[in-house]
Amino acid sequence: GLVNTVVPLSKLEEEVDKWCDELLDIIPTCLSLIKRSFVSIDKYLEADMGKIMADVAPDFFSRPEVAEAHSAFFEKRTPNFWKLPGKASS
């Protein structure tokens, strides 16, 4: 399941832009967790998710991007995680 779509070369840039837009709607820390799972897939499958979160983002629930996710949800708007101070690094 790592291939989501196949497009002709002429549509590649358009498809990449679509996926990038989707990725920008994801909480940066969650994106880091997903990336880490691909880098160490064997360890990820064997490890407890709580351990991974503790390693990557022990303060996850107190991060500004989580507050932004909650606010955006209740305000019925698209969250903007990438302009927050202290955003997650990959």
PDB file of N, CA, C and O in Angstrom:
ATOM      1  N   GLY A   1       0.693  -1.202   0.000  1.00  0.00           N
ATOM      2  CA  GLY A   1       0.000   0.000   0.000  1.00  0.00           C
ATOM      3  C   GLY A   1       0.746   1.294   0.000  1.00  0.00           C
ATOM      4  O   GLY A   1       0.243   2.257   0.579  1.00  0.00           O
ATOM      5  N   LEU A   2       1.926   1.404  -0.610  1.00  0.00           N
ATOM      6  CA  LEU A   2       2.578   2.705  -0.667  1.00  0.00           C
ATOM      7  C   LEU A   2       2.255   3.478  -1.937  1.00  0.00           C
ATOM      8  O   LEU A   2       2.617   4.649  -2.045  1.00  0.00           O
ATOM      9  N   VAL A   3       1.588   2.858  -2.895  1.00  0.00           N
ATOM     10  CA  VAL A   3       1.214   3.545  -4.125  1.00  0.00           C
ATOM     11  C   VAL A   3      -0.258   3.913  -4.029  1.00  0.00           C
ATOM     12  O   VAL A   3      -1.121   3.042  -3.918  1.00  0.00           O
ATOM     13  N   ASN A   4      -0.535   5.212  -4.073  1.00  0.00           N
ATOM     14  CA  ASN A   4      -1.913   5.685  -3.962  1.00  0.00           C
ATOM     15  C   ASN A   4      -2.551   5.946  -5.316  1.00  0.00           C
ATOM     16  O   ASN A   4      -3.764   5.810  -5.476  1.00  0.00           O
ATOM     17  N   THR A   5      -1.741   6.318  -6.278  1.00  0.00           N
ATOM     18  CA  THR A   5      -2.268   6.612  -7.597  1.00  0.00           C
ATOM     19  C   THR A   5      -1.144   6.530  -8.633  1.00  0.00           C
ATOM     20  O   THR A   5       0.032   6.700  -8.312  1.00  0.00           O
ATOM     21  N   VAL A   6      -1.528   6.272  -9.854  1.00  0.00           N
ATOM     22  CA  VAL A   6      -0.594   6.258 -10.976  1.00  0.00           C
ATOM     23  C   VAL A   6      -1.131   7.246 -11.999  1.00  0.00           C
ATOM     24  O   VAL A   6      -2.299   7.185 -12.384  1.00  0.00           O
ATOM     25  N   VAL A   7      -0.270   8.154 -12.435  1.00  0.00           N
ATOM     26  CA  VAL A   7      -0.703   9.177 -13.384  1.00  0.00           C
ATOM     27  C   VAL A   7       0.295   9.251 -14.538  1.00  0.00           C
ATOM     28  O   VAL A   7       1.456   8.873 -14.386  1.00  0.00           O
ATOM     29  N   PRO A   8      -0.157   9.736 -15.684  1.00  0.00           N
ATOM     30  CA  PRO A   8       0.779   9.946 -16.781  1.00  0.00           C
ATOM     31  C   PRO A   8       1.784  11.036 -16.412  1.00  0.00           C
ATOM     32  O   PRO A   8       1.477  11.914 -15.606  1.00  0.00           O
ATOM     33  N   LEU A   9       2.951  10.987 -16.981  1.00  0.00           N
ATOM     34  CA  LEU A   9       3.997  11.959 -16.691  1.00  0.00           C
ATOM     35  C   LEU A   9       3.501  13.396 -16.864  1.00  0.00           C
ATOM     36  O   LEU A   9       3.902  14.284 -16.112  1.00  0.00           O
ATOM     37  N   SER A  10       2.652  13.621 -17.828  1.00  0.00           N
ATOM     38  CA  SER A  10       2.136  14.972 -18.074  1.00  0.00           C
ATOM     39  C   SER A  10       1.282  15.494 -16.912  1.00  0.00           C
ATOM     40  O   SER A  10       1.094  16.704 -16.787  1.00  0.00           O
ATOM     41  N   LYS A  11       0.770  14.616 -16.077  1.00  0.00           N
ATOM     42  CA  LYS A  11      -0.079  15.007 -14.932  1.00  0.00           C
ATOM     43  C   LYS A  11       0.669  14.907 -13.601  1.00  0.00           C
ATOM     44  O   LYS A  11       0.088  15.149 -12.543  1.00  0.00           O
ATOM     45  N   LEU A  12       1.958  14.552 -13.653  1.00  0.00           N
ATOM     46  CA  LEU A  12       2.708  14.312 -12.420  1.00  0.00           C
ATOM     47  C   LEU A  12       2.773  15.539 -11.518  1.00  0.00           C
ATOM     48  O   LEU A  12       2.481  15.434 -10.326  1.00  0.00           O
ATOM     49  N   GLU A  13       3.145  16.688 -12.049  1.00  0.00           N
ATOM     50  CA  GLU A  13       3.254  17.902 -11.231  1.00  0.00           C
ATOM     51  C   GLU A  13       1.921  18.244 -10.566  1.00  0.00           C
ATOM     52  O   GLU A  13       1.888  18.611  -9.392  1.00  0.00           O
ATOM     53  N   GLU A  14       0.850  18.127 -11.298  1.00  0.00           N
ATOM     54  CA  GLU A  14      -0.485  18.401 -10.757  1.00  0.00           C
ATOM     55  C   GLU A  14      -0.802  17.450  -9.598  1.00  0.00           C
ATOM     56  O   GLU A  14      -1.342  17.871  -8.575  1.00  0.00           O
ATOM     57  N   GLU A  15      -0.467  16.183  -9.762  1.00  0.00           N
ATOM     58  CA  GLU A  15      -0.732  15.187  -8.722  1.00  0.00           C
ATOM     59  C   GLU A  15       0.146  15.428  -7.493  1.00  0.00           C
ATOM     60  O   GLU A  15      -0.319  15.295  -6.361  1.00  0.00           O
ATOM     61  N   VAL A  16       1.406  15.780  -7.714  1.00  0.00           N
ATOM     62  CA  VAL A  16       2.308  16.086  -6.597  1.00  0.00           C
ATOM     63  C   VAL A  16       1.768  17.275  -5.808  1.00  0.00           C
ATOM     64  O   VAL A  16       1.766  17.254  -4.577  1.00  0.00           O
ATOM     65  N   ASP A  17       1.313  18.309  -6.507  1.00  0.00           N
ATOM     66  CA  ASP A  17       0.739  19.474  -5.833  1.00  0.00           C
ATOM     67  C   ASP A  17      -0.470  19.082  -4.989  1.00  0.00           C
ATOM     68  O   ASP A  17      -0.640  19.574  -3.873  1.00  0.00           O
ATOM     69  N   LYS A  18      -1.303  18.204  -5.520  1.00  0.00           N
ATOM     70  CA  LYS A  18      -2.489  17.751  -4.785  1.00  0.00           C
ATOM     71  C   LYS A  18      -2.086  17.050  -3.484  1.00  0.00           C
ATOM     72  O   LYS A  18      -2.660  17.311  -2.427  1.00  0.00           O
ATOM     73  N   TRP A  19      -1.090  16.155  -3.573  1.00  0.00           N
ATOM     74  CA  TRP A  19      -0.645  15.426  -2.381  1.00  0.00           C
ATOM     75  C   TRP A  19       0.047  16.360  -1.396  1.00  0.00           C
ATOM     76  O   TRP A  19      -0.118  16.207  -0.185  1.00  0.00           O
ATOM     77  N   CYS A  20       0.809  17.312  -1.885  1.00  0.00           N
ATOM     78  CA  CYS A  20       1.467  18.271  -0.989  1.00  0.00           C
ATOM     79  C   CYS A  20       0.433  19.105  -0.234  1.00  0.00           C
ATOM     80  O   CYS A  20       0.577  19.343   0.965  1.00  0.00           O
ATOM     81  N   ASP A  21      -0.606  19.546  -0.936  1.00  0.00           N
ATOM     82  CA  ASP A  21      -1.679  20.296  -0.271  1.00  0.00           C
ATOM     83  C   ASP A  21      -2.310  19.462   0.835  1.00  0.00           C
ATOM     84  O   ASP A  21      -2.612  19.974   1.913  1.00  0.00           O
ATOM     85  N   GLU A  22      -2.506  18.179   0.563  1.00  0.00           N
ATOM     86  CA  GLU A  22      -3.081  17.291   1.575  1.00  0.00           C
ATOM     87  C   GLU A  22      -2.155  17.156   2.779  1.00  0.00           C
ATOM     88  O   GLU A  22      -2.607  17.187   3.924  1.00  0.00           O
ATOM     89  N   LEU A  23      -0.854  17.007   2.517  1.00  0.00           N
ATOM     90  CA  LEU A  23       0.110  16.859   3.605  1.00  0.00           C
ATOM     91  C   LEU A  23       0.181  18.117   4.467  1.00  0.00           C
ATOM     92  O   LEU A  23       0.410  18.023   5.673  1.00  0.00           O
ATOM     93  N   LEU A  24      -0.010  19.284   3.871  1.00  0.00           N
ATOM     94  CA  LEU A  24       0.039  20.523   4.632  1.00  0.00           C
ATOM     95  C   LEU A  24      -1.150  20.684   5.575  1.00  0.00           C
ATOM     96  O   LEU A  24      -1.135  21.552   6.447  1.00  0.00           O
ATOM     97  N   ASP A  25      -2.178  19.855   5.407  1.00  0.00           N
ATOM     98  CA  ASP A  25      -3.332  19.872   6.311  1.00  0.00           C
ATOM     99  C   ASP A  25      -3.158  18.934   7.493  1.00  0.00           C
ATOM    100  O   ASP A  25      -4.050  18.818   8.333  1.00  0.00           O
ATOM    101  N   ILE A  26      -2.020  18.266   7.564  1.00  0.00           N
ATOM    102  CA  ILE A  26      -1.765  17.313   8.650  1.00  0.00           C
ATOM    103  C   ILE A  26      -0.936  17.999   9.727  1.00  0.00           C
ATOM    104  O   ILE A  26      -0.025  18.769   9.421  1.00  0.00           O
ATOM    105  N   ILE A  27      -1.251  17.720  10.982  1.00  0.00           N
ATOM    106  CA  ILE A  27      -0.467  18.260  12.088  1.00  0.00           C
ATOM    107  C   ILE A  27       0.990  17.859  11.877  1.00  0.00           C
ATOM    108  O   ILE A  27       1.276  16.677  11.685  1.00  0.00           O
ATOM    109  N   PRO A  28       1.914  18.813  11.907  1.00  0.00           N
ATOM    110  CA  PRO A  28       3.323  18.500  11.644  1.00  0.00           C
ATOM    111  C   PRO A  28       3.886  17.370  12.496  1.00  0.00           C
ATOM    112  O   PRO A  28       4.658  16.552  11.995  1.00  0.00           O
ATOM    113  N   THR A  29       3.519  17.308  13.763  1.00  0.00           N
ATOM    114  CA  THR A  29       4.020  16.231  14.616  1.00  0.00           C
ATOM    115  C   THR A  29       3.489  14.883  14.152  1.00  0.00           C
ATOM    116  O   THR A  29       4.211  13.886  14.186  1.00  0.00           O
ATOM    117  N   CYS A  30       2.239  14.846  13.721  1.00  0.00           N
ATOM    118  CA  CYS A  30       1.687  13.590  13.189  1.00  0.00           C
ATOM    119  C   CYS A  30       2.429  13.188  11.918  1.00  0.00           C
ATOM    120  O   CYS A  30       2.704  12.008  11.698  1.00  0.00           O
ATOM    121  N   LEU A  31       2.745  14.157  11.100  1.00  0.00           N
ATOM    122  CA  LEU A  31       3.504  13.879   9.884  1.00  0.00           C
ATOM    123  C   LEU A  31       4.876  13.302  10.234  1.00  0.00           C
ATOM    124  O   LEU A  31       5.350  12.378   9.574  1.00  0.00           O
ATOM    125  N   SER A  32       5.507  13.845  11.265  1.00  0.00           N
ATOM    126  CA  SER A  32       6.795  13.306  11.722  1.00  0.00           C
ATOM    127  C   SER A  32       6.658  11.861  12.186  1.00  0.00           C
ATOM    128  O   SER A  32       7.516  11.023  11.906  1.00  0.00           O
ATOM    129  N   LEU A  33       5.571  11.582  12.896  1.00  0.00           N
ATOM    130  CA  LEU A  33       5.334  10.202  13.344  1.00  0.00           C
ATOM    131  C   LEU A  33       5.158   9.257  12.162  1.00  0.00           C
ATOM    132  O   LEU A  33       5.688   8.146  12.163  1.00  0.00           O
ATOM    133  N   ILE A  34       4.421   9.699  11.165  1.00  0.00           N
ATOM    134  CA  ILE A  34       4.203   8.874   9.979  1.00  0.00           C
ATOM    135  C   ILE A  34       5.528   8.642   9.253  1.00  0.00           C
ATOM    136  O   ILE A  34       5.835   7.518   8.857  1.00  0.00           O
ATOM    137  N   LYS A  35       6.308   9.705   9.081  1.00  0.00           N
ATOM    138  CA  LYS A  35       7.601   9.582   8.414  1.00  0.00           C
ATOM    139  C   LYS A  35       8.506   8.614   9.172  1.00  0.00           C
ATOM    140  O   LYS A  35       9.179   7.781   8.566  1.00  0.00           O
ATOM    141  N   ARG A  36       8.520   8.727  10.495  1.00  0.00           N
ATOM    142  CA  ARG A  36       9.360   7.835  11.297  1.00  0.00           C
ATOM    143  C   ARG A  36       8.923   6.385  11.122  1.00  0.00           C
ATOM    144  O   ARG A  36       9.757   5.479  11.102  1.00  0.00           O
ATOM    145  N   SER A  37       7.628   6.169  10.996  1.00  0.00           N
ATOM    146  CA  SER A  37       7.154   4.791  10.837  1.00  0.00           C
ATOM    147  C   SER A  37       7.657   4.181   9.536  1.00  0.00           C
ATOM    148  O   SER A  37       7.894   2.974   9.477  1.00  0.00           O
ATOM    149  N   PHE A  38       7.826   4.995   8.487  1.00  0.00           N
ATOM    150  CA  PHE A  38       8.353   4.475   7.226  1.00  0.00           C
ATOM    151  C   PHE A  38       9.850   4.244   7.302  1.00  0.00           C
ATOM    152  O   PHE A  38      10.363   3.288   6.723  1.00  0.00           O
ATOM    153  N   VAL A  39      10.554   5.116   8.014  1.00  0.00           N
ATOM    154  CA  VAL A  39      12.000   4.985   8.128  1.00  0.00           C
ATOM    155  C   VAL A  39      12.370   3.718   8.894  1.00  0.00           C
ATOM    156  O   VAL A  39      13.319   3.022   8.533  1.00  0.00           O
ATOM    157  N   SER A  40      11.630   3.427   9.931  1.00  0.00           N
ATOM    158  CA  SER A  40      11.942   2.248  10.754  1.00  0.00           C
ATOM    159  C   SER A  40      10.732   1.332  10.832  1.00  0.00           C
ATOM    160  O   SER A  40      10.235   1.038  11.918  1.00  0.00           O
ATOM    161  N   ILE A  41      10.264   0.884   9.679  1.00  0.00           N
ATOM    162  CA  ILE A  41       9.022   0.108   9.617  1.00  0.00           C
ATOM    163  C   ILE A  41       9.076  -1.156  10.471  1.00  0.00           C
ATOM    164  O   ILE A  41       8.084  -1.509  11.109  1.00  0.00           O
ATOM    165  N   ASP A  42      10.211  -1.836  10.493  1.00  0.00           N
ATOM    166  CA  ASP A  42      10.311  -3.043  11.312  1.00  0.00           C
ATOM    167  C   ASP A  42      10.154  -2.726  12.785  1.00  0.00           C
ATOM    168  O   ASP A  42       9.416  -3.402  13.502  1.00  0.00           O
ATOM    169  N   LYS A  43      10.850  -1.696  13.231  1.00  0.00           N
ATOM    170  CA  LYS A  43      10.748  -1.293  14.631  1.00  0.00           C
ATOM    171  C   LYS A  43       9.346  -0.787  14.939  1.00  0.00           C
ATOM    172  O   LYS A  43       8.798  -1.053  16.009  1.00  0.00           O
ATOM    173  N   TYR A  44       8.777  -0.061  13.996  1.00  0.00           N
ATOM    174  CA  TYR A  44       7.440   0.501  14.184  1.00  0.00           C
ATOM    175  C   TYR A  44       6.405  -0.597  14.393  1.00  0.00           C
ATOM    176  O   TYR A  44       5.547  -0.496  15.270  1.00  0.00           O
ATOM    177  N   LEU A  45       6.495  -1.639  13.585  1.00  0.00           N
ATOM    178  CA  LEU A  45       5.512  -2.713  13.688  1.00  0.00           C
ATOM    179  C   LEU A  45       5.624  -3.450  15.015  1.00  0.00           C
ATOM    180  O   LEU A  45       4.635  -3.982  15.519  1.00  0.00           O
ATOM    181  N   GLU A  46       6.809  -3.481  15.571  1.00  0.00           N
ATOM    182  CA  GLU A  46       7.022  -4.183  16.836  1.00  0.00           C
ATOM    183  C   GLU A  46       6.835  -3.278  18.050  1.00  0.00           C
ATOM    184  O   GLU A  46       6.573  -3.756  19.153  1.00  0.00           O
ATOM    185  N   ALA A  47       6.969  -1.977  17.843  1.00  0.00           N
ATOM    186  CA  ALA A  47       6.979  -1.045  18.973  1.00  0.00           C
ATOM    187  C   ALA A  47       5.572  -0.627  19.376  1.00  0.00           C
ATOM    188  O   ALA A  47       4.615  -0.740  18.611  1.00  0.00           O
ATOM    189  N   ASP A  48       5.491  -0.151  20.579  1.00  0.00           N
ATOM    190  CA  ASP A  48       4.255   0.416  21.099  1.00  0.00           C
ATOM    191  C   ASP A  48       4.154   1.866  20.627  1.00  0.00           C
ATOM    192  O   ASP A  48       5.126   2.612  20.743  1.00  0.00           O
ATOM    193  N   MET A  49       3.009   2.279  20.102  1.00  0.00           N
ATOM    194  CA  MET A  49       2.843   3.638  19.591  1.00  0.00           C
ATOM    195  C   MET A  49       3.114   4.675  20.684  1.00  0.00           C
ATOM    196  O   MET A  49       3.635   5.753  20.397  1.00  0.00           O
ATOM    197  N   GLY A  50       2.775   4.365  21.896  1.00  0.00           N
ATOM    198  CA  GLY A  50       3.043   5.280  23.007  1.00  0.00           C
ATOM    199  C   GLY A  50       4.525   5.563  23.155  1.00  0.00           C
ATOM    200  O   GLY A  50       4.917   6.693  23.445  1.00  0.00           O
ATOM    201  N   LYS A  51       5.347   4.554  22.958  1.00  0.00           N
ATOM    202  CA  LYS A  51       6.805   4.729  23.026  1.00  0.00           C
ATOM    203  C   LYS A  51       7.279   5.637  21.903  1.00  0.00           C
ATOM    204  O   LYS A  51       8.104   6.524  22.121  1.00  0.00           O
ATOM    205  N   ILE A  52       6.762   5.419  20.715  1.00  0.00           N
ATOM    206  CA  ILE A  52       7.157   6.257  19.576  1.00  0.00           C
ATOM    207  C   ILE A  52       6.757   7.700  19.842  1.00  0.00           C
ATOM    208  O   ILE A  52       7.551   8.615  19.622  1.00  0.00           O
ATOM    209  N   MET A  53       5.531   7.911  20.313  1.00  0.00           N
ATOM    210  CA  MET A  53       5.098   9.283  20.615  1.00  0.00           C
ATOM    211  C   MET A  53       5.964   9.900  21.707  1.00  0.00           C
ATOM    212  O   MET A  53       6.305  11.081  21.635  1.00  0.00           O
ATOM    213  N   ALA A  54       6.320   9.118  22.709  1.00  0.00           N
ATOM    214  CA  ALA A  54       7.163   9.625  23.789  1.00  0.00           C
ATOM    215  C   ALA A  54       8.536  10.031  23.262  1.00  0.00           C
ATOM    216  O   ALA A  54       9.118  11.008  23.733  1.00  0.00           O
ATOM    217  N   ASP A  55       9.055   9.287  22.286  1.00  0.00           N
ATOM    218  CA  ASP A  55      10.353   9.611  21.700  1.00  0.00           C
ATOM    219  C   ASP A  55      10.276  10.841  20.805  1.00  0.00           C
ATOM    220  O   ASP A  55      11.140  11.715  20.875  1.00  0.00           O
ATOM    221  N   VAL A  56       9.245  10.913  19.965  1.00  0.00           N
ATOM    222  CA  VAL A  56       9.143  11.976  18.966  1.00  0.00           C
ATOM    223  C   VAL A  56       8.535  13.245  19.558  1.00  0.00           C
ATOM    224  O   VAL A  56       9.029  14.343  19.304  1.00  0.00           O
ATOM    225  N   ALA A  57       7.481  13.107  20.335  1.00  0.00           N
ATOM    226  CA  ALA A  57       6.769  14.285  20.832  1.00  0.00           C
ATOM    227  C   ALA A  57       6.151  14.006  22.197  1.00  0.00           C
ATOM    228  O   ALA A  57       4.940  13.812  22.304  1.00  0.00           O
ATOM    229  N   PRO A  58       6.969  13.986  23.226  1.00  0.00           N
ATOM    230  CA  PRO A  58       6.431  13.681  24.559  1.00  0.00           C
ATOM    231  C   PRO A  58       5.392  14.696  25.033  1.00  0.00           C
ATOM    232  O   PRO A  58       4.569  14.401  25.901  1.00  0.00           O
ATOM    233  N   ASP A  59       5.443  15.888  24.453  1.00  0.00           N
ATOM    234  CA  ASP A  59       4.511  16.950  24.843  1.00  0.00           C
ATOM    235  C   ASP A  59       3.413  17.155  23.796  1.00  0.00           C
ATOM    236  O   ASP A  59       2.853  18.246  23.692  1.00  0.00           O
ATOM    237  N   PHE A  60       3.107  16.121  23.026  1.00  0.00           N
ATOM    238  CA  PHE A  60       2.198  16.234  21.884  1.00  0.00           C
ATOM    239  C   PHE A  60       0.902  16.970  22.216  1.00  0.00           C
ATOM    240  O   PHE A  60       0.523  17.897  21.500  1.00  0.00           O
ATOM    241  N   PHE A  61       0.223  16.578  23.280  1.00  0.00           N
ATOM    242  CA  PHE A  61      -1.097  17.134  23.565  1.00  0.00           C
ATOM    243  C   PHE A  61      -1.049  18.572  24.090  1.00  0.00           C
ATOM    244  O   PHE A  61      -2.088  19.224  24.195  1.00  0.00           O
ATOM    245  N   SER A  62       0.136  19.066  24.415  1.00  0.00           N
ATOM    246  CA  SER A  62       0.248  20.462  24.853  1.00  0.00           C
ATOM    247  C   SER A  62       0.871  21.341  23.769  1.00  0.00           C
ATOM    248  O   SER A  62       1.174  22.507  24.021  1.00  0.00           O
ATOM    249  N   ARG A  63       1.065  20.802  22.579  1.00  0.00           N
ATOM    250  CA  ARG A  63       1.673  21.560  21.480  1.00  0.00           C
ATOM    251  C   ARG A  63       0.668  22.526  20.847  1.00  0.00           C
ATOM    252  O   ARG A  63      -0.535  22.261  20.842  1.00  0.00           O
ATOM    253  N   PRO A  64       1.165  23.646  20.315  1.00  0.00           N
ATOM    254  CA  PRO A  64       0.282  24.630  19.682  1.00  0.00           C
ATOM    255  C   PRO A  64      -0.494  24.052  18.497  1.00  0.00           C
ATOM    256  O   PRO A  64      -1.634  24.450  18.255  1.00  0.00           O
ATOM    257  N   GLU A  65       0.109  23.119  17.757  1.00  0.00           N
ATOM    258  CA  GLU A  65      -0.608  22.589  16.592  1.00  0.00           C
ATOM    259  C   GLU A  65      -1.837  21.774  16.993  1.00  0.00           C
ATOM    260  O   GLU A  65      -2.808  21.723  16.237  1.00  0.00           O
ATOM    261  N   VAL A  66      -1.818  21.147  18.145  1.00  0.00           N
ATOM    262  CA  VAL A  66      -2.996  20.415  18.616  1.00  0.00           C
ATOM    263  C   VAL A  66      -4.097  21.404  18.994  1.00  0.00           C
ATOM    264  O   VAL A  66      -5.273  21.182  18.705  1.00  0.00           O
ATOM    265  N   ALA A  67      -3.701  22.495  19.642  1.00  0.00           N
ATOM    266  CA  ALA A  67      -4.684  23.544  19.960  1.00  0.00           C
ATOM    267  C   ALA A  67      -5.271  24.125  18.673  1.00  0.00           C
ATOM    268  O   ALA A  67      -6.470  24.395  18.600  1.00  0.00           O
ATOM    269  N   GLU A  68      -4.421  24.316  17.657  1.00  0.00           N
ATOM    270  CA  GLU A  68      -4.897  24.818  16.364  1.00  0.00           C
ATOM    271  C   GLU A  68      -5.869  23.834  15.728  1.00  0.00           C
ATOM    272  O   GLU A  68      -6.877  24.249  15.156  1.00  0.00           O
ATOM    273  N   ALA A  69      -5.585  22.543  15.816  1.00  0.00           N
ATOM    274  CA  ALA A  69      -6.489  21.529  15.261  1.00  0.00           C
ATOM    275  C   ALA A  69      -7.855  21.607  15.935  1.00  0.00           C
ATOM    276  O   ALA A  69      -8.888  21.579  15.265  1.00  0.00           O
ATOM    277  N   HIS A  70      -7.855  21.702  17.245  1.00  0.00           N
ATOM    278  CA  HIS A  70      -9.122  21.815  17.982  1.00  0.00           C
ATOM    279  C   HIS A  70      -9.874  23.084  17.594  1.00  0.00           C
ATOM    280  O   HIS A  70     -11.071  23.043  17.309  1.00  0.00           O
ATOM    281  N   SER A  71      -9.165  24.210  17.586  1.00  0.00           N
ATOM    282  CA  SER A  71      -9.804  25.483  17.240  1.00  0.00           C
ATOM    283  C   SER A  71     -10.397  25.441  15.839  1.00  0.00           C
ATOM    284  O   SER A  71     -11.543  25.838  15.629  1.00  0.00           O
ATOM    285  N   ALA A  72      -9.613  24.959  14.887  1.00  0.00           N
ATOM    286  CA  ALA A  72     -10.088  24.903  13.501  1.00  0.00           C
ATOM    287  C   ALA A  72     -11.322  24.013  13.380  1.00  0.00           C
ATOM    288  O   ALA A  72     -12.268  24.345  12.667  1.00  0.00           O
ATOM    289  N   PHE A  73     -11.305  22.893  14.073  1.00  0.00           N
ATOM    290  CA  PHE A  73     -12.454  21.981  14.022  1.00  0.00           C
ATOM    291  C   PHE A  73     -13.714  22.673  14.524  1.00  0.00           C
ATOM    292  O   PHE A  73     -14.751  22.638  13.862  1.00  0.00           O
ATOM    293  N   PHE A  74     -13.625  23.301  15.687  1.00  0.00           N
ATOM    294  CA  PHE A  74     -14.801  23.922  16.279  1.00  0.00           C
ATOM    295  C   PHE A  74     -15.221  25.206  15.557  1.00  0.00           C
ATOM    296  O   PHE A  74     -16.385  25.604  15.607  1.00  0.00           O
ATOM    297  N   GLU A  75     -14.262  25.847  14.888  1.00  0.00           N
ATOM    298  CA  GLU A  75     -14.574  27.051  14.111  1.00  0.00           C
ATOM    299  C   GLU A  75     -14.924  26.712  12.663  1.00  0.00           C
ATOM    300  O   GLU A  75     -15.178  27.603  11.852  1.00  0.00           O
ATOM    301  N   LYS A  76     -14.934  25.409  12.346  1.00  0.00           N
ATOM    302  CA  LYS A  76     -15.276  24.928  11.007  1.00  0.00           C
ATOM    303  C   LYS A  76     -14.429  25.597   9.918  1.00  0.00           C
ATOM    304  O   LYS A  76     -14.949  26.106   8.925  1.00  0.00           O
ATOM    305  N   ARG A  77     -13.103  25.579  10.137  1.00  0.00           N
ATOM    306  CA  ARG A  77     -12.178  26.139   9.159  1.00  0.00           C
ATOM    307  C   ARG A  77     -11.012  25.180   8.963  1.00  0.00           C
ATOM    308  O   ARG A  77     -10.813  24.253   9.748  1.00  0.00           O
ATOM    309  N   THR A  78     -10.251  25.415   7.911  1.00  0.00           N
ATOM    310  CA  THR A  78      -9.060  24.610   7.654  1.00  0.00           C
ATOM    311  C   THR A  78      -7.958  25.060   8.603  1.00  0.00           C
ATOM    312  O   THR A  78      -7.696  26.258   8.717  1.00  0.00           O
ATOM    313  N   PRO A  79      -7.307  24.121   9.285  1.00  0.00           N
ATOM    314  CA  PRO A  79      -6.228  24.510  10.194  1.00  0.00           C
ATOM    315  C   PRO A  79      -5.009  25.007   9.419  1.00  0.00           C
ATOM    316  O   PRO A  79      -4.790  24.619   8.271  1.00  0.00           O
ATOM    317  N   ASN A  80      -4.234  25.854  10.048  1.00  0.00           N
ATOM    318  CA  ASN A  80      -2.988  26.335   9.462  1.00  0.00           C
ATOM    319  C   ASN A  80      -1.862  26.023  10.446  1.00  0.00           C
ATOM    320  O   ASN A  80      -1.502  26.853  11.282  1.00  0.00           O
ATOM    321  N   PHE A  81      -1.317  24.823  10.334  1.00  0.00           N
ATOM    322  CA  PHE A  81      -0.293  24.359  11.263  1.00  0.00           C
ATOM    323  C   PHE A  81       1.077  24.956  10.992  1.00  0.00           C
ATOM    324  O   PHE A  81       1.895  25.065  11.906  1.00  0.00           O
ATOM    325  N   TRP A  82       1.339  25.340   9.765  1.00  0.00           N
ATOM    326  CA  TRP A  82       2.699  25.653   9.335  1.00  0.00           C
ATOM    327  C   TRP A  82       3.133  27.075   9.672  1.00  0.00           C
ATOM    328  O   TRP A  82       4.291  27.424   9.448  1.00  0.00           O
ATOM    329  N   LYS A  83       2.245  27.897  10.200  1.00  0.00           N
ATOM    330  CA  LYS A  83       2.628  29.252  10.590  1.00  0.00           C
ATOM    331  C   LYS A  83       2.720  29.390  12.101  1.00  0.00           C
ATOM    332  O   LYS A  83       2.902  30.496  12.611  1.00  0.00           O
ATOM    333  N   LEU A  84       2.598  28.294  12.814  1.00  0.00           N
ATOM    334  CA  LEU A  84       2.632  28.331  14.275  1.00  0.00           C
ATOM    335  C   LEU A  84       4.073  28.383  14.780  1.00  0.00           C
ATOM    336  O   LEU A  84       4.970  27.795  14.177  1.00  0.00           O
ATOM    337  N   PRO A  85       4.288  29.091  15.892  1.00  0.00           N
ATOM    338  CA  PRO A  85       5.632  29.064  16.496  1.00  0.00           C
ATOM    339  C   PRO A  85       5.917  27.674  17.048  1.00  0.00           C
ATOM    340  O   PRO A  85       5.018  27.019  17.576  1.00  0.00           O
ATOM    341  N   GLY A  86       7.142  27.227  16.933  1.00  0.00           N
ATOM    342  CA  GLY A  86       7.511  25.921  17.475  1.00  0.00           C
ATOM    343  C   GLY A  86       6.957  24.747  16.727  1.00  0.00           C
ATOM    344  O   GLY A  86       6.799  23.670  17.302  1.00  0.00           O
ATOM    345  N   LYS A  87       6.647  24.924  15.430  1.00  0.00           N
ATOM    346  CA  LYS A  87       6.108  23.805  14.663  1.00  0.00           C
ATOM    347  C   LYS A  87       7.106  22.665  14.647  1.00  0.00           C
ATOM    348  O   LYS A  87       8.309  22.883  14.787  1.00  0.00           O
ATOM    349  N   ALA A  88       6.611  21.456  14.478  1.00  0.00           N
ATOM    350  CA  ALA A  88       7.445  20.250  14.535  1.00  0.00           C
ATOM    351  C   ALA A  88       8.434  20.220  13.394  1.00  0.00           C
ATOM    352  O   ALA A  88       8.138  20.676  12.290  1.00  0.00           O
ATOM    353  N   SER A  89       9.576  19.696  13.653  1.00  0.00           N
ATOM    354  CA  SER A  89      10.545  19.449  12.579  1.00  0.00           C
ATOM    355  C   SER A  89      10.499  17.973  12.230  1.00  0.00           C
ATOM    356  O   SER A  89      10.072  17.143  13.032  1.00  0.00           O
ATOM    357  N   SER A  90      10.941  17.661  11.034  1.00  0.00           N
ATOM    358  CA  SER A  90      10.881  16.255  10.596  1.00  0.00           C
ATOM    359  C   SER A  90      12.081  15.486  11.047  1.00  0.00           C
ATOM    360  O   SER A  90      12.191  14.293  10.765  1.00  0.00           O
TER     361      SER A  90
END
